[in-house]
């Protein structure tokens, strides 16, 4: 339903099975780890400076200030530790209307439009231990006095409405919203940067604890199937994707977790994950995207099933848990025409010497990329202890060979 998208950045060129001058490099979940820490620190420093220059401890946030601050952070990242060509999650800006920055007791707080205040931490915020923090899944499912069956029955009742696909006018209106200003500015400045939209597989959207998931799959399969059917992407949910597509975003990165052979059997994978992931991938293919499936955990006993999924490219974890994840064997089973992402060990990347990294890069290219159809990547998010200089070195590693 959409014309073939052929941008010039190396990652999209590989996804279109085109020849590139060098093997492109990226990392999975690039917003985590050292870049997450950097963004957090920069927001703190920049908002603090704005307050000091204004000579006040409280300031209403206007859109232009907010936009320029976020744009400055992203351009610093892309001009420094995370240089294109790589890929970047397609950013959107929430409206700051009614929001404010406040300084109190030496700390900064963001006040949202409803008056709720959230601290902006000055240092290494994502990895602080906070006594009142809760796991997101625990918060969702913490309902005392209700067992798994009751939780599943309640979730199964929440059936999505299968609305029509948005009209062209609706897509145009969304494209023109200010929420895309940051993305548009980055696209103009970095034409060699690939952007992607994020999605979860229906199975990955079950939002159950591990114990609850095991109980649900074994004891209540019919309820699980109802929920998985409800979790399939619907036509009425296409608007943000179609708007991003109109703006030149060519990739959907689809996450599949807790469906691997170290957690469930191949039979359970085939029943509960495979058919729904297949439909979800096809949904995004039909919207005109190239799809990258990130498969977390051990894929090796499931390769014959994975081979049948309609993804454009597939990304696997590194062999950090001794599952025997073998990139060369994955290439052999999936064949030379499927695009693979590398799975360089993220902990190795943090600690290895530059020469050791280059040796691993050569090894992965020899295993899976000698004939193209390969994007070098990490198997897991870059570790928080990885330096920004090391991240930049890795992203430029294939041009050093």
Secondary structure, DSSP 4 states (H G I P E B T S, - for coil): --PPP--SSHHHHHHTT---SS--B--TTTTSTHHHHHHHHHHHHHHHHHHHHHT-SEEEPPHHHHHHHHHHHHHHHHHTTSPSSSEEE-------TT-EEEEETTEEEEE-TTS-EEEE-SS-GGG---TT---HHHHHH--TT--HHHHHHHHHT-PPP-PPPPPHHHHHHHHTSGGGHHHHHHHHH-TT-EEEEEEE-TGGGG---HHHHHHHHHH-HHHHHHHHHHHS--GGG-HHHHHHHHTT--EEEEEE-S-STTTS-HHHIIIIIIHHHHHHHHHHHHTT-EEEEEE-S--GGGHHHHTTS--SEEEE--STTSS---HHHHHHHH-TTSEEE--B-HHHHHHS-HHHHHHHHHHHHHHH-TTS-EEB-BSSPPPTTS-HHHHHHHHTGGG--
